[in-house]
Amino acid sequence: MATTDSRRQLPRAVLAAVVGTSIEWYDFFLYGSAAALVFPKVFFPKSDPLAGVLLAFGTQAVGFAARPVGAAIFGHYGDRIGRKATLIVTLLTMGIATTLIGVVPGYATIGLTGAALLTTLRVFQGIGVGGEWGGSVLISMEWGSNKRRGLVASWPQVGVPIGLILGNGALLVFSRISGDAGFLSWGWRIPFLLSLVLLAVGLYIRLGILETPPFARLLERGRIARRPVVEVIQKQWREIILSALIRMSEQAPFYIFTAFVLSYGTKTLKFSNNFMLTAVFIAAILSLLTIPLAGYLSDTIGRRLMYGIGAVLVGLYAFPYFGLLQTKVAALVVLGVVLSLIPHDLQYGPQASLIAENFTGRLRYSGATLGYQLASVVAGGPAPLIAAALLGYYHSTVPIALYIVGCAIVSLVALALIPNRQHLDHTAEYEDAAASGTSASPSSA
């Protein structure tokens, strides 16, 4: 694949993936931050504070539950009609849903109907982001080389901290502009409406890329699967389940560190919204470096080893994390929040290639996306809800820390069981290589 076309298209594909995922995660994280800071008061004002937080995080969890649905829908089309076309539809789905959230009336205007509309749009957000990840990773990875697969596939992952920076940054800016009363009234809506502008930018960039060479070859040879989702579940169900389980130590703690902490920091520790948003903002900036670095290192020391280091560290950091927060010393709280994302990043960098390279090309979009998004149901979606419920019941962060440790243990077991296909050629169909008795060794790329 070391052709002039590949060298020219790779930067474009990476840019399209990063910009698109940044917009998608801006939309998704914006909701999470608003669920912690705004939605309990705007959509559930009649509830007591804990119930309001639980209800708001419940609407957030609905979006995570919808992500596997998006994975199945867009995984099918991603393996049937191509990565590029599917990515354009996921971006439209997410962008339109997010923009509409910005105009949903609150409880004071239409009662609980506002919460129902909010939940419905959150479902569409989840469906959109459910199909986004796999396509973004594949559009980068399949234009890249086998030798640098970890690094190339990690770039779409950088869209997560960029989205977090944009989302929290927008809320921070409009919180300062509008003031506390104005922010609850109209200020929180502006960042959602701005999604329409970002959507236009993302579409412009994505329309300019070409389909990936591996998929184009599958199309030419008539090797497109008729029912890729069904086939990958039948043939690679083990990889799908293990892909979901290895994410427990990455995704569940991440949403505790970035969403639940906003509620905990403002309501329990009594810091301001702006202070907590700024702390998470700083942590996300550091992730811009640590995620691609971890992806690069995974090409050198091994994908599973790099991931395992991150999983161990997230378990070890669970108790020190809450210890730093509970000092209520501003500098130590910021330090605790900033350090929390490093173990996450050490997993998230190599995660894209670790999952995607386990699925053969003609089923890769479906398999990788299903495995990645199933974790949303058991890890990401419930995590802030579980953390808030544990804190409300035990009035202690010890159970939350134990929950994080448990997630790390689950991931380490799954990591030991998932196949190591780092050195296979991702441009070849794995079953073809097995049938011919070859090892599908990496191409010179």
C-alpha positions in Angstrom: 0.0 0.0 0.0 3.0 2.2 -0.1 1.7 4.0 -3.2 1.6 7.7 -4.1 -2.3 7.6 -3.7 -1.9 6.1 -0.2 0.6 8.7 0.9 -1.6 11.5 -0.4 -4.9 10.1 0.9 -3.8 9.0 4.4 -3.5 12.6 5.8 -6.9 13.4 4.3 -8.5 10.3 5.7 -7.0 11.0 9.1 -8.1 14.6 9.1 -11.6 13.6 8.0 -11.7 11.0 10.8 -10.4 13.3 13.5 -12.7 16.2 12.5 -15.7 14.0 12.3 -15.1 12.2 15.6 -14.3 15.5 17.3 -17.7 16.9 16.2 -19.5 13.7 17.2 -17.9 13.6 20.6 -18.5 17.3 21.1 -22.2 16.6 20.6 -22.1 13.5 22.9 -20.0 15.0 25.7 -21.9 18.3 25.6 -25.0 16.3 26.7 -23.1 14.6 29.5 -21.8 17.8 30.9 -25.2 19.5 30.6 -26.8 16.4 32.3 -24.6 17.0 35.3 -24.9 20.8 35.5 -28.1 21.9 33.9 -30.7 19.3 33.1 -31.7 18.4 36.6 -32.8 22.0 37.2 -34.3 22.6 33.7 -36.1 19.4 33.0 -36.6 17.9 36.5 -37.0 20.8 38.9 -39.7 19.2 41.0 -37.3 16.3 42.1 -35.0 16.4 45.1 -31.4 17.1 44.1 -30.2 13.4 44.1 -33.3 12.2 42.2 -32.8 15.1 39.7 -29.2 14.0 39.1 -30.2 10.3 38.7 -33.0 11.2 36.2 -30.6 13.4 34.2 -27.9 10.7 34.1 -30.7 8.3 33.2 -31.5 10.2 30.0 -27.8 10.2 29.3 -27.7 6.4 29.7 -30.4 6.0 27.1 -28.0 7.4 24.6 -25.5 4.7 25.5 -28.1 2.0 25.2 -28.9 3.2 21.7 -25.3 2.9 20.6 -25.3 -0.8 19.9 -28.4 -0.2 17.7 -26.4 2.3 15.7 -23.5 -0.1 15.6 -25.8 -2.8 14.0 -27.4 -0.4 11.5 -24.3 1.4 10.4 -22.1 -1.6 10.7 -24.3 -3.4 8.1 -24.1 -0.5 5.7 -20.4 0.2 6.4 -19.6 -3.3 5.2 -22.2 -3.2 2.4 -21.8 0.2 0.8 -18.6 1.5 2.2 -16.9 3.4 5.0 -17.2 6.9 3.5 -21.0 7.0 2.7 -21.8 5.5 6.1 -19.7 8.1 7.9 -21.5 11.0 6.2 -24.9 9.6 7.4 -23.7 9.1 11.0 -22.4 12.7 11.1 -25.8 14.0 9.9 -27.7 11.9 12.4 -25.6 13.2 15.3 -25.4 16.8 14.3 -29.2 17.3 13.6 -30.2 15.6 16.9 -27.7 17.7 18.9 -28.9 20.9 17.3 -32.6 20.1 18.1 -31.7 19.5 21.8 -30.8 23.2 21.9 -34.4 24.1 21.2 -36.3 21.6 23.5 -38.5 23.6 25.9 -37.9 23.0 29.6 -40.3 21.8 32.4 -41.5 25.3 33.0 -42.9 25.5 29.5 -44.2 22.0 28.6 -43.7 19.9 31.7 -42.3 16.4 31.4 -42.9 16.4 27.6 -39.6 18.3 27.4 -37.8 15.4 29.2 -39.4 13.0 26.8 -38.2 15.0 23.8 -34.8 15.2 25.3 -34.7 11.5 25.7 -35.8 10.8 22.2 -33.1 13.1 20.7 -30.6 11.4 23.0 -31.5 8.1 21.4 -30.7 9.5 18.0 -27.4 10.8 19.3 -26.6 7.4 20.5 -27.5 5.8 17.2 -25.3 8.3 15.3 -22.3 7.9 17.5 -22.9 4.1 17.6 -21.9 3.9 13.9 -19.3 6.7 13.9 -16.4 5.1 15.7 -15.9 2.0 13.5 -16.0 4.0 10.3 -13.6 6.7 11.5 -11.1 4.1 12.7 -11.3 2.1 9.5 -11.1 5.1 7.2 -7.7 5.9 8.9 -6.5 2.4 9.5 -7.2 1.0 6.1 -5.4 3.8 4.4 -2.4 3.3 6.7 0.3 0.8 6.9 0.4 -2.4 8.9 3.6 -1.4 10.8 2.1 1.8 12.1 -1.5 0.6 12.6 -1.6 1.5 16.3 -0.5 5.1 15.7 -2.7 5.7 12.6 -5.8 4.2 14.2 -5.2 6.2 17.4 -5.8 9.5 15.6 -9.6 9.2 15.4 -9.4 8.5 19.2 -8.0 12.0 19.6 -11.5 13.2 18.6 -12.6 12.3 22.2 -10.4 14.8 24.0 -11.0 17.4 21.3 -14.8 16.9 21.6 -14.4 17.1 25.4 -12.4 20.3 25.1 -14.9 21.9 22.6 -18.0 20.8 24.7 -16.7 21.8 28.1 -15.1 24.9 26.6 -18.3 26.0 25.0 -20.2 25.5 28.2 -17.5 27.4 30.1 -17.6 30.3 27.8 -21.3 30.7 27.7 -21.6 30.2 31.5 -19.3 33.2 31.9 -21.1 35.3 29.3 -24.6 34.6 30.6 -24.1 34.3 34.3 -25.7 31.6 36.5 -29.4 32.7 35.9 -28.9 33.3 32.2 -27.0 30.0 31.8 -29.9 28.0 33.1 -32.3 30.0 30.9 -30.6 30.3 27.6 -26.8 30.1 27.8 -26.6 26.3 27.9 -28.6 26.1 24.6 -26.0 28.0 22.4 -23.3 25.3 22.4 -26.0 22.8 21.2 -27.1 25.1 18.4 -23.5 25.6 17.4 -23.4 21.9 16.4 -25.0 22.9 13.2 -22.0 25.0 12.2 -19.6 22.1 13.1 -21.8 19.7 11.1 -21.3 21.8 7.9 -17.5 21.8 8.4 -17.4 18.0 9.0 -19.5 17.3 5.9 -17.3 19.4 3.7 -14.2 17.6 4.8 -15.7 14.1 4.7 -17.1 14.5 1.2 -13.5 15.1 -0.1 -12.1 11.7 0.8 -12.0 8.4 -1.2 -13.1 4.9 -0.2 -10.4 2.8 1.5 -8.4 0.4 -0.8 -9.3 -2.8 1.1 -13.0 -2.1 0.8 -12.6 -1.1 -2.9 -10.9 -4.4 -3.6 -13.7 -6.3 -1.8 -16.2 -4.5 -4.0 -14.3 -5.3 -7.2 -14.0 -9.0 -6.3 -17.6 -9.3 -5.3 -16.7 -10.3 -1.7 -19.2 -8.1 0.0 -21.1 -10.0 2.8 -24.9 -10.1 2.3 -25.6 -9.9 6.0 -22.4 -8.8 7.7 -23.8 -8.3 11.1 -25.3 -11.7 11.2 -22.2 -13.3 9.8 -19.8 -11.7 12.2 -21.9 -12.6 15.2 -21.9 -16.2 13.9 -18.2 -16.4 13.1 -16.6 -14.0 15.6 -18.9 -13.7 18.5 -16.0 -14.4 20.9 -14.1 -11.4 19.6 -17.2 -9.2 19.9 -17.8 -10.1 23.5 -14.1 -9.7 24.5 -13.9 -6.4 22.7 -16.7 -5.1 24.9 -15.2 -6.5 28.1 -11.7 -5.0 27.5 -13.4 -1.6 27.5 -14.7 -1.9 31.0 -11.5 -0.4 32.5 -11.4 2.4 29.9 -15.0 3.5 29.4 -16.7 3.2 32.8 -13.9 5.1 34.7 -13.8 7.7 31.9 -17.4 8.8 32.4 -16.9 8.8 36.1 -13.8 11.0 35.6 -15.5 13.4 33.1 -19.3 13.4 33.8 -20.0 12.2 37.3 -17.1 14.3 38.7 -18.9 17.5 37.5 -21.9 16.7 39.6 -19.8 15.4 42.6 -17.5 18.4 42.4 -20.3 21.0 42.4 -22.8 19.4 44.6 -20.7 17.6 47.2 -17.4 19.4 47.2 -19.1 22.8 46.5 -16.8 24.0 43.7 -18.2 26.1 41.0 -19.4 24.8 37.6 -16.6 26.8 35.9 -13.9 25.4 38.2 -14.9 21.8 37.5 -15.3 22.4 33.8 -11.9 23.9 33.7 -10.3 21.0 35.5 -11.7 18.5 33.0 -10.8 20.9 30.2 -7.1 20.8 31.3 -7.2 17.0 31.5 -8.5 16.7 28.0 -5.7 18.9 26.6 -3.1 16.5 28.0 -5.0 13.6 26.3 -4.2 15.2 22.9 -0.6 14.0 23.5 -1.0 10.8 25.5 -3.5 9.1 23.2 -1.4 9.1 20.0 1.7 8.4 22.1 0.1 5.3 23.5 -1.0 4.3 20.0 2.6 4.7 18.8 4.1 2.8 21.7 1.7 -0.1 21.0 3.3 -0.6 17.6 6.6 -1.0 19.5 6.0 -2.9 22.7 2.8 -4.6 21.7 -0.8 -3.7 21.7 -1.9 -5.9 24.6 1.0 -4.9 26.8 0.3 -1.2 26.3 -3.4 -1.7 27.0 -2.7 -3.9 30.1 -0.5 -1.2 31.6 -3.3 1.3 31.3 -5.8 -1.1 32.8 -3.6 -1.8 35.8 -3.0 1.9 36.4 -6.7 2.8 36.3 -7.3 0.3 39.1 -4.4 1.5 41.2 -5.5 5.1 40.8 -9.1 4.7 41.9 -8.6 5.4 45.6 -5.9 8.1 45.2 -8.2 9.8 42.8 -11.0 10.3 45.3 -8.4 11.0 48.0 -7.2 14.0 46.0 -10.7 15.3 45.3 -11.7 15.0 49.0 -8.9 17.3 50.1 -11.0 20.1 48.7 -7.8 21.9 47.9 -8.2 23.5 44.5 -4.8 22.6 43.2 -5.0 19.0 44.4 -8.5 18.6 42.9 -7.2 19.8 39.5 -4.3 17.4 39.8 -6.6 14.5 40.6 -8.8 15.2 37.6 -5.9 15.8 35.2 -4.1 12.6 36.2 -7.3 10.5 36.0 -7.3 10.5 32.2 -3.7 9.3 31.7 -4.5 5.6 32.5 -7.6 5.9 30.3 -5.4 7.3 27.4 -2.9 4.5 27.7 -5.8 2.1 26.8 -7.7 4.3 24.4 -4.7 4.9 22.2 -4.1 1.3 21.2 -7.7 0.3 21.6 -8.9 1.1 18.1 -6.3 -1.1 16.4 -6.6 -3.8 19.1 -10.3 -4.2 18.4 -10.4 -3.5 14.6 -7.5 -5.8 13.7 -9.3 -8.7 15.2 -12.0 -8.8 12.5 -11.5 -9.8 8.9 -12.0 -7.0 6.3 -15.4 -7.7 4.9 -16.9 -7.9 8.4 -14.6 -5.4 10.1 -17.0 -2.4 10.3 -19.8 -4.6 11.8 -17.6 -6.6 14.2 -15.4 -3.8 15.5 -18.4 -1.4 15.9 -20.6 -4.0 17.7 -17.8 -5.0 20.1 -16.9 -1.3 20.8 -20.5 -0.2 21.3 -21.7 -3.1 23.4 -19.5 -1.7 26.1 -21.7 1.3 26.2 -24.5 -0.8 27.7 -22.4 -2.4 30.4 -19.8 0.3 31.0 -20.1 3.9 29.8 -23.9 4.4 30.1 -24.4 3.0 33.6 -21.2 4.4 35.1 -22.3 7.9 36.1 -25.6 6.5 37.2 -24.0 3.8 39.3 -21.5 6.2 40.8 -24.3 8.7 41.8 -26.4 5.9 43.3 -23.5 4.5 45.3 -22.7 7.9 46.6 -26.3 8.6 47.5 -26.7 5.2 49.3 -23.4 4.9 51.1 -22.4 8.6 51.4 -18.9 7.5 50.6 -16.7 7.2 47.5 -15.1 3.9 48.6 -17.8 1.8 46.7 -17.2 3.9 43.6 -13.4 3.3 43.8 -14.1 -0.5 44.3 -16.3 -0.4 41.2 -13.5 1.1 39.2 -11.1 -1.6 40.5 -13.6 -4.3 39.5 -13.8 -2.8 36.0 -10.0 -3.0 35.7 -10.0 -6.7 36.7 -12.7 -7.6 34.2 -10.7 -5.9 31.4 -7.5 -7.6 32.3 -9.1 -11.0 32.2 -10.7 -10.2 28.8 -7.3 -8.9 27.5 -5.6 -12.2 28.3 -8.3 -14.0 26.3 -8.6 -11.8 23.2 -6.6 -13.1 20.2 -3.4 -11.3 19.3 -3.7 -10.4 15.6 -1.3 -7.4 15.7 1.0 -8.8 13.1 -1.6 -10.0 10.6 -2.0 -8.1 7.3 -5.3 -6.2 7.7 -5.6 -5.8 3.9 -6.0 -9.6 3.5 -9.1 -11.6 4.5 -8.1 -13.8 7.4 -10.1 -16.9 6.4 -8.4 -16.7 2.9 -5.0 -16.7 4.5 -5.9 -19.6 6.8 -7.3 -21.6 3.9 -4.1 -21.2 1.9 -1.9 -22.1 4.8 -0.2 -18.7 4.9 0.2 -16.5 8.0 -1.1 -13.3 6.5 2.1 -11.6 7.5 2.3 -7.8 7.4 2.9 -6.3 4.1 5.8 -3.9 3.7 3.1 -1.2 3.4 
